[in-house]
Amino acid sequence: MSRGQVGAKFHVVSSTNGPDSAPGPTPGRGYLDAASSEPLHPVAREALLAALDAGFGDPLRLHHRGRDARLLLDNARAVVAQVLQVREDEVTFTSSGTAAVHLGLLGLLEGRSRVSGLLAHSAVEHSAVIRAGRWWETQRRGTTDVVGVDEQGRVSVDDVATALERPVGVLAVQSANHEVATVQPLDEVYAVAARAEVPVFVDFAASAGRLDLPSGWAVAAASAHKWGGPAGVGVLLVRKGARWRAPFPVDDRVDPRVSGFENVPAALAAAAALQAVAAERSEVAARQFALVERIREQVAATVPDVEVVGHPDQRLPHLVTFSCLYVDGEALVTELDRAGFAVASGSACTASTLTPSHVLAAMGALTHGNVRVSLTRDTTPEEVDRFLDVLPGVVADLRAKAGVGRR
């Protein structure tokens, strides 16, 4: 596959699965947890299967199998760069989105350590960012400062400016929140950071392929399975000229941002999916935004004592979170799953530990009894209607079992 053939190979398919399309979620099951992992896009499946035979070689080797793998990897990097409007040499594939966050953020902190070891980040960052900051502190390399958010989950630009009044090494602000869908005012944040001469790290995993990534960042990170690529592929962007230095031991790969052997077939599939979702973004986003608006309205109207959180307008198109008083979130997930709907609850990345959401806590919202609904590219109005029909009864039954009684 030559670089000129990339667009022809990664063609866009219909968003409606036909009888000959690749399998998606289990028929009859309402998968409403795309924010955790979007089902594999059909073009990603096609690219992955094709690349498994051609891309197994080490892309650094000079033999023909190595050259084949290098060509596929270069094509994947070129596609990602084109979609995200960055330079090809700014794109690195990592083993996961979390790995991209850790490598990108800590590398930027390492490169700025002589200026300041202070990391300032918003209170609603992904746990990967927060834990990277804690690790930075345990290594005695620096400290962290948390910038608060309002009740809708948006950072205050004035608070960012206040945080940057003292020397700061790196400012971390996500593009959009992975739990409540709120989009951050990145252009304004970039302007404040530029005046203070502080580089910005952006986690754009929740919005990649769905929204443009505004320029102004120094380092950015995302995860392919959030946009319909295969799991186990992260994308790390390091702006040309950014003061980034490898925070961990490096091996003999050419790129110090690469640790080990890239998964070439998976990187190609991730690029194919990103190109496809970007091409169909307008149509899918409009459909999803309308369906989520219906969920927001109907949940508030049909479920007593419920709080719908996140910004009503400045939000991702496919995601909504609401909290139900007097109900346990994990029980809600279990009962909705029995009814045929897969949703998330609690902190999107720590639900297995049953810990309250730090995002909701930072917003001053209810931290228990919350449900995150996130639509796939193929979610239908009928699925949403069935979910809205089932939800009030499930909540009422759980409240009755808890001794609250039907409301």
C-alpha positions as CSV (number, residue, x, y, z in Angstrom):
1,M,0.0,0.0,0.0
2,S,1.6,3.3,-1.0
3,R,1.0,6.5,0.8
4,G,-1.0,7.7,-2.2
5,Q,-3.4,4.8,-1.7
6,V,-4.3,5.5,1.9
7,G,-7.5,7.4,1.1
8,A,-8.6,4.7,-1.3
9,K,-8.0,1.9,1.1
10,F,-9.6,3.5,4.1
11,H,-13.0,4.0,2.5
12,V,-16.0,5.1,4.6
13,V,-18.8,2.6,5.0
14,S,-22.5,3.2,5.8
15,S,-23.2,3.9,9.5
16,T,-26.1,1.3,9.2
17,N,-24.9,-2.3,9.4
18,G,-26.2,-4.4,6.6
19,P,-26.5,-8.2,6.4
20,D,-22.9,-8.5,5.1
21,S,-21.3,-6.0,7.5
22,A,-18.9,-7.0,10.2
23,P,-20.6,-8.0,13.5
24,G,-21.2,-5.3,16.1
25,P,-22.8,-5.5,19.6
26,T,-24.8,-8.6,20.3
27,P,-28.2,-8.4,18.6
28,G,-31.0,-7.4,20.9
29,R,-28.6,-5.9,23.5
30,G,-28.5,-2.2,24.0
31,Y,-24.8,-1.3,24.2
32,L,-24.8,2.2,25.7
33,D,-21.2,2.4,27.0
34,A,-19.3,3.6,23.9
35,A,-17.4,6.1,26.1
36,S,-15.7,3.0,27.7
37,S,-15.0,1.4,24.4
38,E,-16.7,2.0,21.0
39,P,-17.4,-1.2,19.0
40,L,-14.8,-1.9,16.3
41,H,-15.5,0.1,13.2
42,P,-16.1,-2.0,10.1
43,V,-13.2,-0.4,8.3
44,A,-10.9,-1.0,11.3
45,R,-11.8,-4.7,11.1
46,E,-11.0,-4.8,7.4
47,A,-7.7,-3.0,7.8
48,L,-6.7,-5.1,10.8
49,L,-7.4,-8.4,9.0
50,A,-5.5,-7.3,5.9
51,A,-2.5,-6.0,7.9
52,L,-2.1,-9.1,10.1
53,D,-0.5,-10.9,7.2
54,A,1.6,-8.0,5.8
55,G,2.5,-6.1,9.0
56,F,3.9,-8.7,11.4
57,G,7.6,-7.8,10.8
58,D,9.7,-5.4,12.8
59,P,9.5,-2.0,11.0
60,L,13.1,-1.3,11.9
61,R,14.5,-4.3,10.0
62,L,15.9,-3.9,6.5
63,H,14.5,-7.1,5.0
64,H,11.3,-7.1,2.9
65,R,9.0,-8.0,5.8
66,G,10.4,-5.2,7.9
67,R,10.0,-2.8,4.9
68,D,6.4,-3.9,4.5
69,A,5.7,-3.2,8.2
70,R,7.4,0.1,8.0
71,L,5.3,1.1,5.0
72,L,2.1,0.2,6.8
73,L,3.2,2.1,10.0
74,D,4.1,5.1,7.9
75,N,0.8,5.0,6.2
76,A,-1.0,4.8,9.6
77,R,1.0,7.8,10.9
78,A,0.2,9.8,7.8
79,V,-3.5,9.2,8.1
80,V,-3.6,10.1,11.8
81,A,-1.6,13.3,11.1
82,Q,-3.9,14.3,8.2
83,V,-7.1,13.8,10.3
84,L,-5.7,15.6,13.3
85,Q,-3.9,18.2,11.2
86,V,-0.5,17.7,12.7
87,R,2.9,16.8,11.3
88,E,3.6,13.1,10.7
89,D,6.8,13.3,12.9
90,E,4.6,14.5,15.8
91,V,2.6,11.3,15.9
92,T,3.6,8.2,17.9
93,F,1.7,5.0,18.5
94,T,1.8,3.7,22.1
95,S,0.5,0.6,23.8
96,S,-2.6,2.3,25.2
97,G,-4.2,5.7,25.9
98,T,-3.0,5.6,29.5
99,A,0.6,4.9,28.3
100,A,0.3,7.9,26.0
101,V,-0.9,10.1,28.8
102,H,1.9,9.0,31.2
103,L,4.6,9.2,28.6
104,G,3.4,12.5,27.2
105,L,2.7,14.3,30.5
106,L,5.7,13.1,32.4
107,G,8.0,13.7,29.5
108,L,6.7,17.3,29.3
109,L,7.2,17.7,33.0
110,E,10.7,16.2,32.7
111,G,11.6,18.6,29.9
112,R,10.4,21.6,32.0
113,S,11.9,20.5,35.3
114,R,14.5,23.2,35.3
115,V,11.8,25.8,35.0
116,S,9.4,24.4,37.5
117,G,8.3,21.0,38.8
118,L,4.7,22.1,39.4
119,L,1.9,20.4,37.5
120,A,-1.4,22.3,37.4
121,H,-4.4,20.3,36.3
122,S,-8.2,20.6,36.3
123,A,-10.1,18.8,39.0
124,V,-11.9,16.6,36.4
125,E,-9.0,15.2,34.6
126,H,-8.9,11.5,33.7
127,S,-7.4,9.3,36.5
128,A,-4.4,8.6,34.2
129,V,-3.4,12.3,34.5
130,I,-4.1,12.5,38.2
131,R,-2.1,9.4,39.0
132,A,0.8,10.5,36.8
133,G,0.9,13.7,38.9
134,R,0.9,11.6,42.1
135,W,3.8,9.5,40.8
136,W,5.6,12.7,39.9
137,E,5.2,13.8,43.5
138,T,6.3,10.4,44.9
139,Q,9.5,10.6,42.9
140,R,10.1,14.0,44.6
141,R,10.3,15.7,41.2
142,G,7.6,18.3,41.9
143,T,4.1,19.0,43.2
144,T,0.6,19.3,41.8
145,D,-2.0,22.1,42.0
146,V,-5.7,21.4,41.2
147,V,-7.8,24.0,39.3
148,G,-11.5,23.7,40.3
149,V,-14.5,23.6,38.0
150,D,-18.0,24.9,38.1
151,E,-21.2,22.9,38.6
152,Q,-21.2,22.0,34.9
153,G,-17.6,20.7,34.9
154,R,-15.9,23.6,33.1
155,V,-12.7,25.1,34.3
156,S,-12.7,28.8,35.0
157,V,-10.3,30.7,32.8
158,D,-9.8,33.2,35.6
159,D,-8.9,30.3,38.0
160,V,-6.4,29.0,35.4
161,A,-4.8,32.4,35.2
162,T,-4.5,32.6,39.0
163,A,-2.9,29.1,39.1
164,L,-0.3,30.3,36.5
165,E,0.7,33.4,38.5
166,R,3.5,31.4,40.1
167,P,6.0,29.3,38.1
168,V,4.3,26.2,36.6
169,G,6.0,23.5,34.7
170,V,2.9,22.1,32.8
171,L,-0.8,22.8,32.7
172,A,-3.0,19.8,32.0
173,V,-6.6,20.5,30.8
174,Q,-8.7,17.8,28.9
175,S,-10.5,18.6,25.7
176,A,-13.8,17.2,27.0
177,N,-14.8,15.2,30.0
178,H,-15.1,11.4,29.8
179,E,-17.8,11.2,32.4
180,V,-20.2,14.2,32.0
181,A,-19.4,15.2,28.3
182,T,-18.6,18.9,29.1
183,V,-16.2,20.5,26.6
184,Q,-13.5,22.7,28.0
185,P,-12.8,26.2,26.7
186,L,-9.4,25.2,25.3
187,D,-8.9,28.2,23.1
188,E,-9.2,30.5,26.1
189,V,-7.0,28.2,28.2
190,Y,-4.4,28.2,25.5
191,A,-4.3,32.0,25.4
192,V,-3.8,32.3,29.2
193,A,-1.1,29.6,29.2
194,A,0.7,31.3,26.3
195,R,0.8,34.6,28.2
196,A,2.3,32.8,31.1
197,E,4.7,30.8,28.8
198,V,3.4,27.5,30.2
199,P,3.0,24.5,27.9
200,V,-0.4,22.7,27.9
201,F,-0.9,18.9,28.0
202,V,-4.3,17.9,26.5
203,D,-6.0,14.5,27.0
204,F,-8.4,14.4,24.1
205,A,-9.3,10.7,24.3
206,A,-13.0,11.5,24.9
207,S,-13.3,13.8,21.9
208,A,-10.9,12.3,19.3
209,G,-12.7,11.8,16.0
210,R,-15.7,13.7,17.4
211,L,-14.4,17.2,17.8
212,D,-11.5,19.2,16.4
213,L,-8.5,19.5,18.6
214,P,-7.8,23.2,18.9
215,S,-4.2,24.2,18.3
216,G,-2.1,25.6,21.2
217,W,-1.2,22.3,22.9
218,A,2.4,21.1,23.4
219,V,1.6,17.5,24.0
220,A,-1.7,15.6,23.5
221,A,-2.8,12.0,24.0
222,A,-5.8,9.8,22.9
223,S,-6.9,6.1,22.8
224,A,-8.0,4.3,19.6
225,H,-10.7,2.1,21.2
226,K,-12.6,5.3,22.1
227,W,-13.2,6.0,18.4
228,G,-13.8,2.5,17.1
229,G,-10.2,1.4,16.7
230,P,-8.8,-1.7,18.4
231,A,-7.9,-1.7,22.1
232,G,-4.2,-1.5,22.9
233,V,-3.4,1.5,20.7
234,G,-2.7,4.9,22.1
235,V,-1.8,8.1,20.1
236,L,0.8,10.5,21.5
237,L,1.3,13.9,19.9
238,V,4.4,15.9,20.7
239,R,4.5,19.3,19.1
240,K,7.6,20.0,17.1
241,G,9.8,22.2,19.3
242,A,8.1,21.2,22.6
243,R,10.5,20.7,25.5
244,W,9.8,17.0,25.9
245,R,12.3,14.5,27.4
246,A,11.9,10.8,27.9
247,P,10.7,10.2,31.5
248,F,11.4,6.5,31.5
249,P,14.3,4.3,30.3
250,V,14.5,4.1,26.5
251,D,15.5,1.2,24.3
252,D,17.2,1.0,20.9
253,R,14.1,2.2,18.9
254,V,14.7,5.2,16.7
255,D,11.9,7.3,18.4
256,P,12.5,7.9,22.1
257,R,8.8,8.1,22.5
258,V,8.4,4.5,21.4
259,S,9.0,1.7,24.0
260,G,9.3,-1.6,22.2
261,F,7.8,-2.9,19.0
262,E,4.7,-1.1,17.7
263,N,1.6,-3.1,17.0
264,V,1.6,-2.3,13.3
265,P,-1.7,-4.0,12.3
266,A,-3.5,-2.4,15.2
267,A,-2.0,1.0,14.4
268,L,-3.2,0.7,10.8
269,A,-6.7,-0.3,12.0
270,A,-6.8,2.6,14.4
271,A,-5.9,5.0,11.7
272,A,-8.5,3.6,9.4
273,A,-11.2,4.0,12.0
274,L,-10.2,7.5,12.8
275,Q,-10.3,8.5,9.2
276,A,-13.8,6.9,8.8
277,V,-15.3,8.5,11.9
278,A,-13.9,11.9,11.0
279,A,-15.5,11.6,7.6
280,E,-18.9,10.7,8.9
281,R,-18.7,12.9,12.0
282,S,-21.2,15.6,11.1
283,E,-24.0,13.1,10.3
284,V,-23.4,10.9,13.3
285,A,-22.9,13.8,15.7
286,A,-26.1,15.5,14.7
287,R,-28.0,12.2,15.2
288,Q,-26.4,11.5,18.5
289,F,-26.8,15.0,19.9
290,A,-30.5,14.8,19.3
291,L,-30.8,11.4,20.9
292,V,-28.9,12.5,24.0
293,E,-31.0,15.7,24.2
294,R,-34.1,13.4,24.3
295,I,-32.5,11.3,27.1
296,R,-31.7,14.5,29.1
297,E,-35.3,15.7,28.8
298,Q,-37.1,12.4,29.4
299,V,-35.0,11.3,32.3
300,A,-35.6,14.7,34.1
301,A,-39.3,14.4,33.3
302,T,-40.0,10.7,34.2
303,V,-37.6,9.9,37.0
304,P,-38.2,11.7,40.3
305,D,-35.3,13.0,42.3
306,V,-32.8,12.9,39.5
307,E,-30.0,15.3,38.5
308,V,-28.8,15.5,34.9
309,V,-25.2,16.7,35.0
310,G,-22.8,18.3,32.5
311,H,-23.1,21.3,30.3
312,P,-26.4,21.2,28.3
313,D,-24.9,22.7,25.1
314,Q,-21.1,22.7,25.3
315,R,-20.8,18.9,25.4
316,L,-19.8,15.8,23.5
317,P,-22.7,14.7,21.2
318,H,-22.9,11.1,22.4
319,L,-22.7,11.1,26.2
320,V,-24.9,12.0,29.2
321,T,-24.7,11.3,32.9
322,F,-27.5,11.6,35.5
323,S,-27.6,10.8,39.2
324,C,-30.6,9.2,40.9
325,L,-31.1,9.9,44.6
326,Y,-31.7,7.0,47.0
327,V,-30.3,4.5,44.4
328,D,-27.0,2.6,44.4
329,G,-25.2,3.1,41.1
330,E,-23.8,-0.4,40.8
331,A,-27.3,-1.8,41.4
332,L,-28.6,0.4,38.7
333,V,-26.0,-0.9,36.2
334,T,-26.8,-4.5,37.2
335,E,-30.6,-4.2,36.8
336,L,-30.3,-2.3,33.5
337,D,-27.9,-4.9,32.2
338,R,-30.6,-7.6,33.1
339,A,-33.0,-5.5,31.1
340,G,-30.7,-5.5,28.1
341,F,-28.8,-2.3,28.5
342,A,-25.1,-1.9,29.1
343,V,-24.3,1.4,30.8
344,A,-21.6,2.7,33.2
345,S,-21.6,4.1,36.7
346,G,-19.2,5.7,39.2
347,S,-15.9,6.9,38.0
348,A,-15.5,5.8,34.4
349,C,-12.1,4.3,35.1
350,T,-12.5,3.2,38.8
351,A,-16.0,1.7,38.8
352,S,-14.6,-1.7,39.6
353,T,-13.3,-0.4,42.9
354,L,-16.7,1.1,43.8
355,T,-15.1,4.5,44.5
356,P,-17.2,7.6,44.0
357,S,-16.5,9.7,40.9
358,H,-13.9,12.4,41.5
359,V,-15.4,14.3,38.5
360,L,-18.9,14.5,40.1
361,A,-17.4,15.4,43.5
362,A,-15.5,18.3,41.9
363,M,-18.7,19.5,40.3
364,G,-20.6,19.3,43.6
365,A,-23.0,16.8,42.1
366,L,-24.4,13.6,43.5
367,T,-21.6,11.0,43.5
368,H,-23.9,7.9,44.0
369,G,-26.7,6.5,41.9
370,N,-25.2,7.8,38.7
371,V,-25.5,6.4,35.3
372,R,-23.4,7.3,32.2
373,V,-25.1,6.6,28.9
374,S,-22.9,6.9,25.8
375,L,-24.2,6.1,22.3
376,T,-22.4,4.1,19.6
377,R,-22.4,5.2,16.0
378,D,-25.1,2.7,15.4
379,T,-27.4,3.4,18.3
380,T,-31.0,3.8,17.0
381,P,-33.9,5.9,18.3
382,E,-35.7,2.7,19.0
383,E,-33.0,1.6,21.4
384,V,-33.1,4.9,23.2
385,D,-36.8,4.8,23.5
386,R,-36.7,1.2,24.9
387,F,-34.1,2.4,27.5
388,L,-36.3,5.4,28.4
389,D,-39.2,3.1,28.9
390,V,-37.3,0.7,31.1
391,L,-35.4,3.2,33.3
392,P,-38.2,4.7,35.5
393,G,-39.4,1.2,36.6
394,V,-35.9,0.0,37.3
395,V,-35.2,3.1,39.5
396,A,-38.6,2.8,41.3
397,D,-38.0,-0.9,42.0
398,L,-34.6,-0.3,43.5
399,R,-35.9,2.5,45.6
400,A,-38.7,0.3,46.9
401,K,-36.2,-2.4,47.8
402,A,-34.2,0.2,49.7
403,G,-37.3,1.1,51.7
404,V,-37.8,4.5,50.0
405,G,-41.0,3.4,48.2
406,R,-42.3,4.1,44.8
407,R,-42.3,7.8,43.8
